[in-house]
């Protein structure tokens, strides 16, 4: 069977994982997150490509090419979660199954983090479980794609 192709997107400052506020985000690096996702994807019959950028436009350019190449997107939009209408609209236009994840529990932190402009165009959101947010998000995304959902 042809494996599902999933695009994993990481927003700004996530390249600093492991060094960035480890009391909030833990000590795991972005390379380790991607390696764990690759391993989980293989078990689920999927393959992932991952991309991190600190630049809104680069993420949007990547999303615009995704429709032809992938069945779904797993995204941690990082700070763009809270204000990037441009990112949200690119994700909506892509028309792919979408799951939003966050390492931290965004509802237990500063008030500005409690609002996501991305969530309304996602099938669902998983947050607060560290690296497991990504792994659970990938599992959910594969299921959503399997039932033909967005
Ligand atoms: C984050 C939460 C966001 O509020 C923050 O801006 C991030 C990381 C998370 O994974 O917990 O950069 O998306």
Boltz pocket constraint, residues with backbone or C-beta under 6 A from the ligand:
constraints:
  - pocket:
      binder: B
      contacts: [[A, 12], [A, 13], [A, 14], [A, 76], [A, 77], [A, 78], [A, 79], [A, 80], [A, 81], [A, 101], [A, 102], [A, 103], [A, 104], [A, 105], [A, 106], [A, 113]]
      max_distance: 6.0
